[in-house]
Amino acid sequence: MIDMDGQGNQPGYDARYVDAAYEAGSGNLLPVAGATILQVNISGWGYPFDTGVDPYAGPRTMGGPASGSVAQVQLGSFYEGVAQIFVGVRDNDKPYRVSTLQNPTRVVIDVAD
């Protein structure tokens, strides 16, 4: 789940399985654990100097639980108002669902077990 602060409309998103995790803007290859990589691009971000919201300062790589489909989550770049999230999935092309929720605004990524 990705929580979003600030004012504005619901964020947009685009999700798909990709062959590798390339960072937008630089093209750098990011290592992501798992058999396959689900890339989720979330649009609707503003820059801190425009929004007054502090940028995310937490870890860029998070391990998944010991069991289940998610092996790792890797943050990519924040480029031109789009945030990249790469989800390393333990098995090939598991079904997934991405949705938005309100109060607070957030994007939820569910990967089937």
MMTF fields as JSON, N, C-alpha, C and O atoms, coordinates in Angstrom:
{
  "mmtfVersion": "1.0.0",
  "mmtfProducer": "UNKNOWN",
  "numBonds": 451,
  "numAtoms": 452,
  "numGroups": 113,
  "numChains": 1,
  "numModels": 1,
  "chainsPerModel": [1],
  "groupsPerChain": [113],
  "chainIdList": ["A"],
  "bondAtomList": [4, 2, 8, 6, 12, 10, 16, 14, 20, 18, 24, 22, 28, 26, 32, 30, 36, 34, 40, 38, 44, 42, 48, 46, 52, 50, 56, 54, 60, 58, 64, 62, 68, 66, 72, 70, 76, 74, 80, 78, 84, 82, 88, 86, 92, 90, 96, 94, 100, 98, 104, 102, 108, 106, 112, 110, 116, 114, 120, 118, 124, 122, 128, 126, 132, 130, 136, 134, 140, 138, 144, 142, 148, 146, 152, 150, 156, 154, 160, 158, 164, 162, 168, 166, 172, 170, 176, 174, 180, 178, 184, 182, 188, 186, 192, 190, 196, 194, 200, 198, 204, 202, 208, 206, 212, 210, 216, 214, 220, 218, 224, 222, 228, 226, 232, 230, 236, 234, 240, 238, 244, 242, 248, 246, 252, 250, 256, 254, 260, 258, 264, 262, 268, 266, 272, 270, 276, 274, 280, 278, 284, 282, 288, 286, 292, 290, 296, 294, 300, 298, 304, 302, 308, 306, 312, 310, 316, 314, 320, 318, 324, 322, 328, 326, 332, 330, 336, 334, 340, 338, 344, 342, 348, 346, 352, 350, 356, 354, 360, 358, 364, 362, 368, 366, 372, 370, 376, 374, 380, 378, 384, 382, 388, 386, 392, 390, 396, 394, 400, 398, 404, 402, 408, 406, 412, 410, 416, 414, 420, 418, 424, 422, 428, 426, 432, 430, 436, 434, 440, 438, 444, 442, 448, 446],
  "bondOrderList": [1, 1, 1, 1, 1, 1, 1, 1, 1, 1, 1, 1, 1, 1, 1, 1, 1, 1, 1, 1, 1, 1, 1, 1, 1, 1, 1, 1, 1, 1, 1, 1, 1, 1, 1, 1, 1, 1, 1, 1, 1, 1, 1, 1, 1, 1, 1, 1, 1, 1, 1, 1, 1, 1, 1, 1, 1, 1, 1, 1, 1, 1, 1, 1, 1, 1, 1, 1, 1, 1, 1, 1, 1, 1, 1, 1, 1, 1, 1, 1, 1, 1, 1, 1, 1, 1, 1, 1, 1, 1, 1, 1, 1, 1, 1, 1, 1, 1, 1, 1, 1, 1, 1, 1, 1, 1, 1, 1, 1, 1, 1, 1],
  "groupList": [{"groupName": "MET", "atomNameList": ["N", "CA", "C", "O"], "elementList": ["N", "C", "C", "O"], "formalChargeList": [0, 0, 0, 0], "bondAtomList": [1, 0, 2, 1, 3, 2], "bondOrderList": [1, 1, 2], "singleLetterCode": "M", "chemCompType": "L-PEPTIDE LINKING"}, {"groupName": "ILE", "atomNameList": ["N", "CA", "C", "O"], "elementList": ["N", "C", "C", "O"], "formalChargeList": [0, 0, 0, 0], "bondAtomList": [1, 0, 2, 1, 3, 2], "bondOrderList": [1, 1, 2], "singleLetterCode": "I", "chemCompType": "L-PEPTIDE LINKING"}, {"groupName": "ASP", "atomNameList": ["N", "CA", "C", "O"], "elementList": ["N", "C", "C", "O"], "formalChargeList": [0, 0, 0, 0], "bondAtomList": [1, 0, 2, 1, 3, 2], "bondOrderList": [1, 1, 2], "singleLetterCode": "D", "chemCompType": "L-PEPTIDE LINKING"}, {"groupName": "GLY", "atomNameList": ["N", "CA", "C", "O"], "elementList": ["N", "C", "C", "O"], "formalChargeList": [0, 0, 0, 0], "bondAtomList": [1, 0, 2, 1, 3, 2], "bondOrderList": [1, 1, 2], "singleLetterCode": "G", "chemCompType": "PEPTIDE LINKING"}, {"groupName": "GLN", "atomNameList": ["N", "CA", "C", "O"], "elementList": ["N", "C", "C", "O"], "formalChargeList": [0, 0, 0, 0], "bondAtomList": [1, 0, 2, 1, 3, 2], "bondOrderList": [1, 1, 2], "singleLetterCode": "Q", "chemCompType": "L-PEPTIDE LINKING"}, {"groupName": "ASN", "atomNameList": ["N", "CA", "C", "O"], "elementList": ["N", "C", "C", "O"], "formalChargeList": [0, 0, 0, 0], "bondAtomList": [1, 0, 2, 1, 3, 2], "bondOrderList": [1, 1, 2], "singleLetterCode": "N", "chemCompType": "L-PEPTIDE LINKING"}, {"groupName": "PRO", "atomNameList": ["N", "CA", "C", "O"], "elementList": ["N", "C", "C", "O"], "formalChargeList": [0, 0, 0, 0], "bondAtomList": [1, 0, 2, 1, 3, 2], "bondOrderList": [1, 1, 2], "singleLetterCode": "P", "chemCompType": "L-PEPTIDE LINKING"}, {"groupName": "TYR", "atomNameList": ["N", "CA", "C", "O"], "elementList": ["N", "C", "C", "O"], "formalChargeList": [0, 0, 0, 0], "bondAtomList": [1, 0, 2, 1, 3, 2], "bondOrderList": [1, 1, 2], "singleLetterCode": "Y", "chemCompType": "L-PEPTIDE LINKING"}, {"groupName": "ALA", "atomNameList": ["N", "CA", "C", "O"], "elementList": ["N", "C", "C", "O"], "formalChargeList": [0, 0, 0, 0], "bondAtomList": [1, 0, 2, 1, 3, 2], "bondOrderList": [1, 1, 2], "singleLetterCode": "A", "chemCompType": "L-PEPTIDE LINKING"}, {"groupName": "ARG", "atomNameList": ["N", "CA", "C", "O"], "elementList": ["N", "C", "C", "O"], "formalChargeList": [0, 0, 0, 0], "bondAtomList": [1, 0, 2, 1, 3, 2], "bondOrderList": [1, 1, 2], "singleLetterCode": "R", "chemCompType": "L-PEPTIDE LINKING"}, {"groupName": "VAL", "atomNameList": ["N", "CA", "C", "O"], "elementList": ["N", "C", "C", "O"], "formalChargeList": [0, 0, 0, 0], "bondAtomList": [1, 0, 2, 1, 3, 2], "bondOrderList": [1, 1, 2], "singleLetterCode": "V", "chemCompType": "L-PEPTIDE LINKING"}, {"groupName": "GLU", "atomNameList": ["N", "CA", "C", "O"], "elementList": ["N", "C", "C", "O"], "formalChargeList": [0, 0, 0, 0], "bondAtomList": [1, 0, 2, 1, 3, 2], "bondOrderList": [1, 1, 2], "singleLetterCode": "E", "chemCompType": "L-PEPTIDE LINKING"}, {"groupName": "SER", "atomNameList": ["N", "CA", "C", "O"], "elementList": ["N", "C", "C", "O"], "formalChargeList": [0, 0, 0, 0], "bondAtomList": [1, 0, 2, 1, 3, 2], "bondOrderList": [1, 1, 2], "singleLetterCode": "S", "chemCompType": "L-PEPTIDE LINKING"}, {"groupName": "LEU", "atomNameList": ["N", "CA", "C", "O"], "elementList": ["N", "C", "C", "O"], "formalChargeList": [0, 0, 0, 0], "bondAtomList": [1, 0, 2, 1, 3, 2], "bondOrderList": [1, 1, 2], "singleLetterCode": "L", "chemCompType": "L-PEPTIDE LINKING"}, {"groupName": "THR", "atomNameList": ["N", "CA", "C", "O"], "elementList": ["N", "C", "C", "O"], "formalChargeList": [0, 0, 0, 0], "bondAtomList": [1, 0, 2, 1, 3, 2], "bondOrderList": [1, 1, 2], "singleLetterCode": "T", "chemCompType": "L-PEPTIDE LINKING"}, {"groupName": "TRP", "atomNameList": ["N", "CA", "C", "O"], "elementList": ["N", "C", "C", "O"], "formalChargeList": [0, 0, 0, 0], "bondAtomList": [1, 0, 2, 1, 3, 2], "bondOrderList": [1, 1, 2], "singleLetterCode": "W", "chemCompType": "L-PEPTIDE LINKING"}, {"groupName": "PHE", "atomNameList": ["N", "CA", "C", "O"], "elementList": ["N", "C", "C", "O"], "formalChargeList": [0, 0, 0, 0], "bondAtomList": [1, 0, 2, 1, 3, 2], "bondOrderList": [1, 1, 2], "singleLetterCode": "F", "chemCompType": "L-PEPTIDE LINKING"}, {"groupName": "LYS", "atomNameList": ["N", "CA", "C", "O"], "elementList": ["N", "C", "C", "O"], "formalChargeList": [0, 0, 0, 0], "bondAtomList": [1, 0, 2, 1, 3, 2], "bondOrderList": [1, 1, 2], "singleLetterCode": "K", "chemCompType": "L-PEPTIDE LINKING"}],
  "groupTypeList": [0, 1, 2, 0, 2, 3, 4, 3, 5, 4, 6, 3, 7, 2, 8, 9, 7, 10, 2, 8, 8, 7, 11, 8, 3, 12, 3, 5, 13, 13, 6, 10, 8, 3, 8, 14, 1, 13, 4, 10, 5, 1, 12, 3, 15, 3, 7, 6, 16, 2, 14, 3, 10, 2, 6, 7, 8, 3, 6, 9, 14, 0, 3, 3, 6, 8, 12, 3, 12, 10, 8, 4, 10, 4, 13, 3, 12, 16, 7, 11, 3, 10, 8, 4, 1, 16, 10, 3, 10, 9, 2, 5, 2, 17, 6, 7, 9, 10, 12, 14, 13, 4, 5, 6, 14, 9, 10, 10, 1, 2, 10, 8, 2],
  "groupIdList": [1, 2, 3, 4, 5, 6, 7, 8, 9, 10, 11, 12, 13, 14, 15, 16, 17, 18, 19, 20, 21, 22, 23, 24, 25, 26, 27, 28, 29, 30, 31, 32, 33, 34, 35, 36, 37, 38, 39, 40, 41, 42, 43, 44, 45, 46, 47, 48, 49, 50, 51, 52, 53, 54, 55, 56, 57, 58, 59, 60, 61, 62, 63, 64, 65, 66, 67, 68, 69, 70, 71, 72, 73, 74, 75, 76, 77, 78, 79, 80, 81, 82, 83, 84, 85, 86, 87, 88, 89, 90, 91, 92, 93, 94, 95, 96, 97, 98, 99, 100, 101, 102, 103, 104, 105, 106, 107, 108, 109, 110, 111, 112, 113],
  "secStructList": [7, 3, 3, 7, 7, 1, 1, 1, 1, 7, 7, 3, 3, 3, 3, 3, 3, 3, 1, 1, 3, 3, 7, 6, 6, 6, 7, 7, 3, 3, 7, 7, 7, 1, 1, 3, 3, 3, 3, 3, 3, 3, 3, 7, 7, 7, 7, 2, 2, 2, 2, 7, 7, 7, 7, 7, 7, 1, 7, 1, 3, 3, 3, 7, 7, 1, 1, 1, 1, 3, 3, 3, 3, 3, 3, 3, 3, 3, 3, 6, 6, 3, 3, 3, 3, 3, 3, 3, 3, 1, 1, 6, 6, 7, 7, 3, 3, 3, 3, 3, 3, 6, 6, 6, 6, 3, 3, 3, 3, 3, 3, 7, 7],
  "xCoordList": [0.848, 0.0, 0.903, 1.89, 0.57, 1.314, 0.395, -0.588, 0.706, -0.083, 0.377, 1.57, -0.58, -0.264, -0.852, -1.993, -0.061, -0.5, -0.759, -0.401, -1.39, -1.574, -2.993, -3.897, -3.166, -4.465, -4.484, -3.435, -5.667, -5.758, -6.693, -7.414, -6.671, -7.535, -6.936, -5.805, -7.713, -7.209, -6.022, -6.031, -5.006, -3.868, -4.262, -5.251, -3.492, -3.655, -2.564, -1.596, -2.719, -1.691, -1.71, -2.707, -0.588, -0.422, 0.416, 1.47, -0.017, 0.709, 0.843, -0.069, 2.023, 2.284, 3.543, 4.403, 3.631, 4.86, 5.886, 5.56, 7.145, 8.237, 9.392, 9.491, 10.265, 11.427, 12.515, 13.249, 12.62, 13.647, 13.159, 12.248, 13.774, 13.395, 14.365, 15.485, 13.913, 14.723, 14.141, 12.943, 15.003, 14.585, 14.288, 15.112, 13.111, 12.733, 13.699, 14.153, 14.0, 14.889, 16.34, 17.006, 16.856, 18.268, 18.481, 19.53, 17.483, 17.648, 18.462, 18.777, 18.819, 19.591, 18.801, 17.593, 19.502, 18.895, 18.907, 19.955, 17.732, 17.614, 17.471, 16.678, 18.218, 18.046, 16.759, 16.498, 15.961, 14.722, 14.657, 14.724, 14.528, 14.435, 13.104, 12.099, 13.094, 11.866, 12.021, 12.997, 11.049, 11.058, 10.586, 11.054, 9.66, 9.152, 9.016, 9.037, 8.874, 8.807, 7.525, 7.275, 6.727, 5.531, 5.899, 6.283, 5.779, 6.057, 4.744, 3.819, 4.665, 3.485, 3.945, 4.756, 3.424, 3.696, 2.492, 1.363, 2.741, 1.668, 1.816, 2.84, 0.788, 0.834, 0.062, -0.747, 0.323, -0.378, 0.462, -0.071, 1.77, 2.662, 3.056, 3.17, 3.261, 3.79, 5.14, 5.476, 5.909, 7.211, 7.009, 6.094, 7.863, 7.715, 7.69, 6.953, 8.466, 8.489, 7.191, 6.916, 6.383, 5.071, 3.943, 2.959, 4.081, 2.976, 3.097, 2.087, 4.315, 4.524, 4.532, 4.631, 4.43, 4.447, 5.885, 6.547, 6.367, 7.723, 7.851, 6.938, 8.978, 9.177, 9.368, 9.736, 9.117, 9.317, 10.786, 11.662, 11.06, 12.442, 12.754, 13.788, 11.879, 12.078, 12.964, 13.583, 13.021, 13.871, 13.369, 12.167, 14.294, 13.942, 13.73, 13.129, 14.219, 14.047, 13.44, 13.921, 12.367, 11.712, 11.535, 11.048, 11.927, 11.737, 10.29, 9.578, 9.863, 8.515, 8.446, 9.472, 7.258, 7.132, 7.817, 8.129, 8.043, 8.734, 7.976, 8.593, 6.65, 5.856, 4.966, 4.865, 4.328, 3.47, 4.159, 5.273, 3.497, 3.964, 5.016, 5.845, 5.008, 5.9, 7.257, 7.347, 8.314, 9.675, 10.32, 11.064, 10.032, 10.682, 9.912, 9.253, 9.996, 9.465, 10.632, 11.338, 10.824, 11.922, 11.341, 10.609, 11.661, 11.228, 12.152, 13.374, 11.559, 12.322, 12.446, 12.664, 12.307, 12.462, 11.12, 10.059, 11.196, 10.079, 10.441, 11.315, 9.766, 10.173, 8.942, 8.018, 8.942, 7.856, 6.479, 5.54, 6.373, 5.099, 4.649, 3.504, 5.545, 5.216, 6.21, 7.421, 5.692, 6.526, 6.53, 5.485, 7.704, 7.83, 7.95, 8.714, 7.195, 7.283, 7.499, 6.747, 8.519, 8.769, 8.508, 9.07, 7.658, 7.319, 7.904, 7.505, 8.845, 9.407, 8.46, 8.124, 8.026, 7.04, 7.75, 8.507, 7.507, 8.226, 7.909, 8.788, 6.693, 6.304, 5.998, 5.778, 5.983, 5.758, 4.35, 3.368, 4.269, 3.035, 1.792, 0.782, 1.882, 0.718, -0.329, 0.032, -1.606, -2.636, -2.448, -1.996, -2.799, -2.662, -3.815, -4.526, -3.977, -4.993, -4.415, -3.796, -4.626, -4.227, -5.499, -6.329, -5.649, -6.84, -6.463, -5.384, -7.372, -7.17, -8.234, -9.362, -7.859, -8.769, -8.646, -7.666, -9.643, -9.65, -9.691, -10.019, -9.343, -9.412, -8.596, -9.2, -7.299, -6.43, -6.287, -6.581, -5.83, -5.597, -4.437, -3.382, -4.652, -3.604, -3.84, -4.958, -2.772, -2.824, -2.485, -1.499, -3.31, -3.133, -2.775, -3.441, -1.717, -1.27, -1.452, -0.808, -2.332, -2.571, -2.039, -2.382, -1.189, -0.683, -1.198, -1.054, -1.801, -2.395, -1.324, -0.192, -1.697, -0.777, -0.897, -0.213],
  "yCoordList": [-1.155, 0.0, 1.23, 1.279, 2.213, 3.455, 4.578, 4.884, 5.194, 6.316, 7.594, 7.788, 8.469, 9.735, 10.877, 10.808, 11.93, 13.123, 14.243, 14.143, 15.317, 16.506, 16.635, 15.915, 17.568, 17.875, 17.411, 17.272, 17.175, 16.83, 15.68, 15.233, 15.211, 14.118, 12.77, 12.69, 11.715, 10.367, 10.131, 10.592, 9.423, 9.127, 8.161, 7.436, 8.159, 7.176, 6.128, 6.32, 5.036, 3.992, 3.175, 3.131, 2.534, 1.604, 0.458, 0.702, -0.78, -1.93, -3.0, -3.244, -3.637, -4.736, -5.484, -4.944, -6.733, -7.479, -7.027, -6.806, -6.89, -6.448, -7.435, -8.202, -7.4, -8.293, -7.872, -8.714, -6.562, -6.035, -4.701, -4.082, -4.264, -3.015, -1.908, -1.823, -1.064, 0.064, 1.345, 1.603, 2.145, 3.391, 4.436, 4.677, 5.058, 6.103, 7.28, 7.609, 7.894, 9.05, 8.677, 9.235, 7.734, 7.353, 6.075, 5.896, 5.179, 3.881, 2.905, 1.817, 3.273, 2.366, 1.092, 1.134, -0.044, -1.333, -1.512, -1.399, -1.792, -2.013, -3.503, -4.174, -4.032, -5.441, -5.616, -4.866, -6.607, -6.917, -8.426, -9.165, -8.896, -10.328, -10.868, -10.157, -12.13, -12.785, -13.383, -13.116, -14.194, -14.838, -13.885, -13.965, -12.979, -11.991, -10.647, -10.572, -9.59, -8.23, -7.561, -7.458, -7.114, -6.328, -4.855, -4.429, -4.081, -2.647, -1.91, -2.12, -1.033, -0.204, 1.255, 1.69, 2.0, 3.429, 4.172, 3.958, 5.05, 5.805, 7.27, 7.892, 7.818, 9.211, 10.1, 9.624, 11.391, 12.346, 12.872, 13.495, 12.634, 13.126, 14.553, 14.948, 15.315, 16.669, 16.752, 15.915, 17.749, 17.969, 18.66, 19.47, 18.342, 18.95, 20.48, 21.088, 21.108, 22.567, 23.138, 24.323, 22.324, 22.755, 22.421, 23.156, 21.318, 20.81, 21.114, 21.158, 21.324, 21.497, 20.19, 20.201, 19.05, 17.73, 17.212, 17.25, 16.726, 16.192, 14.954, 14.13, 14.817, 13.625, 12.381, 12.474, 11.233, 9.957, 9.814, 10.021, 9.461, 9.355, 7.969, 7.783, 6.999, 5.656, 4.816, 5.333, 3.529, 2.638, 2.518, 2.594, 2.33, 2.169, 0.702, 0.397, -0.207, -1.64, -2.251, -2.024, -3.039, -3.704, -5.174, -5.508, -6.039, -7.462, -7.847, -7.226, -8.871, -9.378, -10.29, -10.568, -10.759, -11.696, -13.023, -13.301, -13.829, -15.104, -16.037, -16.849, -15.934, -16.756, -15.83, -14.638, -16.379, -15.568, -15.244, -15.699, -14.466, -14.203, -13.111, -13.15, -12.142, -10.987, -11.29, -11.566, -11.234, -11.453, -10.153, -10.127, -9.065, -7.793, -6.657, -6.856, -5.462, -4.244, -3.273, -3.006, -2.75, -1.829, -0.538, -0.565, 0.59, 1.872, 2.252, 2.137, 2.704, 3.213, 4.71, 5.227, 5.407, 6.856, 7.552, 6.96, 8.829, 9.757, 10.687, 11.542, 10.521, 11.218, 11.779, 11.042, 13.095, 13.787, 13.45, 13.165, 13.485, 13.275, 11.83, 11.561, 10.883, 9.452, 8.755, 8.934, 7.962, 7.156, 5.725, 5.179, 5.122, 3.719, 2.839, 3.139, 1.762, 0.738, -0.586, -0.918, -1.343, -2.66, -3.708, -3.638, -4.673, -5.739, -7.037, -7.512, -7.604, -8.904, -9.995, -10.09, -10.824, -11.87, -13.222, -13.49, -14.066, -15.346, -16.312, -17.064, -16.311, -17.222, -16.414, -15.205, -17.068, -16.387, -15.848, -16.566, -14.572, -13.884, -14.253, -14.694, -14.067, -14.285, -13.217, -12.093, -13.538, -12.509, -11.401, -11.653, -10.184, -9.053, -8.08, -8.144, -7.176, -6.126, -4.859, -4.902, -3.744, -2.441, -1.61, -1.596, -0.918, -0.094, 1.141, 1.211, 2.11, 3.311, 3.374, 2.918, 3.939, 4.145, 5.589, 6.268, 6.051, 7.427, 7.463, 6.48, 8.641, 8.938, 7.988, 7.271, 7.923, 8.751, 8.178, 7.009, 9.03, 8.606, 7.616, 7.866, 6.49, 5.479, 4.584, 4.474, 3.945, 2.97, 1.615, 1.487, 0.612, -0.717, -1.687, -1.728, -2.465, -3.482, -4.84, -5.135, -5.673, -7.03, -8.024, -7.962, -8.953, -10.031, -11.334, -11.577, -12.176, -13.435, -14.372, -14.388, -15.154, -16.179, -17.45, -18.428],
  "zCoordList": [0.0, 0.0, 0.0, 0.734, -0.814, -0.915, -0.463, -1.138, 0.671, 1.18, 0.498, 0.264, 0.179, -0.478, 0.333, 0.792, 0.504, 1.22, 0.228, -0.946, 0.711, -0.107, -0.618, -0.195, -1.534, -2.124, -3.576, -4.206, -4.093, -5.51, -5.757, -4.865, -6.981, -7.412, -7.027, -6.547, -7.248, -7.035, -7.965, -9.106, -7.492, -8.349, -9.458, -9.342, -10.515, -11.582, -11.452, -10.716, -12.157, -12.106, -13.385, -14.106, -13.643, -14.747, -14.204, -13.616, -14.384, -13.848, -14.914, -15.704, -14.913, -15.86, -15.439, -14.744, -15.873, -15.664, -16.69, -17.856, -16.237, -17.105, -16.999, -16.041, -18.006, -18.016, -17.038, -16.521, -16.78, -15.876, -15.317, -15.868, -14.215, -13.559, -13.975, -13.471, -14.904, -15.356, -14.783, -14.896, -14.166, -13.556, -14.625, -15.507, -14.546, -15.498, -15.369, -14.273, -16.481, -16.492, -16.682, -17.553, -15.88, -15.972, -16.773, -17.391, -16.765, -17.422, -16.609, -17.091, -15.361, -14.51, -14.234, -14.001, -14.265, -13.949, -12.433, -11.799, -11.853, -10.419, -10.143, -10.803, -9.187, -8.824, -8.021, -7.08, -8.399, -7.687, -7.51, -8.492, -6.269, -5.987, -6.484, -6.477, -6.917, -7.352, -8.736, -9.437, -9.121, -10.441, -11.53, -12.665, -11.198, -12.153, -11.44, -10.212, -12.239, -11.689, -12.168, -13.368, -11.221, -11.508, -11.335, -10.245, -12.418, -12.359, -12.227, -13.012, -11.217, -11.008, -11.063, -10.244, -12.028, -12.145, -11.595, -12.036, -10.626, -9.985, -10.368, -10.086, -11.013, -11.454, -10.492, -9.696, -10.578, -9.736, -8.592, -7.674, -8.626, -7.588, -7.888, -9.048, -6.85, -6.975, -6.3, -5.462, -6.659, -6.032, -4.683, -4.532, -3.699, -2.37, -2.399, -1.624, -3.263, -3.318, -3.878, -3.69, -4.565, -5.062, -4.096, -4.011, -3.371, -2.555, -1.07, -0.367, -0.582, 0.85, 1.618, 2.845, 0.919, 1.545, 1.522, 0.485, 2.676, 2.738, 1.856, 1.81, 1.157, 0.323, 1.183, 2.354, 0.598, 1.278, 1.646, 0.806, 2.895, 3.353, 3.913, 4.555, 3.68, 4.21, 3.305, 2.375, 3.577, 2.781, 1.336, 1.08, 0.408, -1.006, -1.369, -2.4, -0.529, -0.746, 0.498, 1.608, 0.313, 1.425, 1.077, -0.003, 1.979, 1.768, 1.981, 2.77, 1.274, 1.451, 2.662, 3.283, 3.008, 4.124, 3.792, 2.634, 4.818, 4.631, 3.695, 3.005, 3.658, 2.744, 1.928, 2.218, 0.916, 0.057, -1.255, -1.513, -2.07, -3.428, -3.534, -4.444, -2.635, -2.772, -2.133, -0.936, -2.956, -2.473, -2.025, -1.044, -2.75, -2.459, -3.118, -4.138, -2.532, -3.149, -3.271, -2.299, -4.482, -4.77, -5.33, -6.32, -4.705, -5.251, -6.395, -6.29, -7.478, -8.599, -8.465, -7.369, -9.571, -9.555, -9.387, -9.588, -9.012, -9.083, -10.225, -10.083, -11.365, -12.577, -13.275, -13.62, -13.479, -14.175, -13.604, -14.347, -12.273, -11.603, -11.511, -11.148, -11.837, -11.784, -10.862, -10.993, -9.934, -9.044, -9.547, -9.901, -9.576, -9.987, -8.749, -7.832, -8.735, -7.7, -8.428, -9.344, -8.029, -8.609, -7.534, -6.441, -7.846, -6.91, -7.452, -8.515, -6.718, -7.083, -6.635, -5.455, -7.582, -7.317, -7.376, -8.309, -6.385, -6.283, -7.422, -7.844, -7.922, -9.003, -10.252, -10.175, -11.389, -12.663, -12.796, -12.607, -13.124, -13.527, -12.706, -13.255, -11.398, -10.537, -10.84, -11.191, -10.713, -10.882, -9.841, -8.724, -10.225, -9.327, -9.552, -10.555, -8.582, -8.698, -8.072, -7.009, -8.745, -8.22, -8.095, -9.004, -6.969, -6.759, -5.947, -5.358, -5.93, -5.12, -4.036, -4.223, -2.912, -1.787, -1.32, -1.625, -0.58, -0.085, 1.434, 2.098, 1.964, 3.406, 4.263, 5.062, 4.166, 3.335, 1.926, 1.677, 1.017, -0.374, -0.384, 0.2, -1.059, -1.168, -2.365, -2.867, -2.816, -3.904, -3.274, -2.548, -3.559, -2.977, -4.103, -5.138, -3.887, -4.84, -4.178, -3.172, -4.744, -4.229, -5.242, -6.423, -4.776, -5.622, -5.031, -3.833, -5.872, -5.404, -4.858, -5.341, -3.842, -3.292, -4.076, -3.776]
}
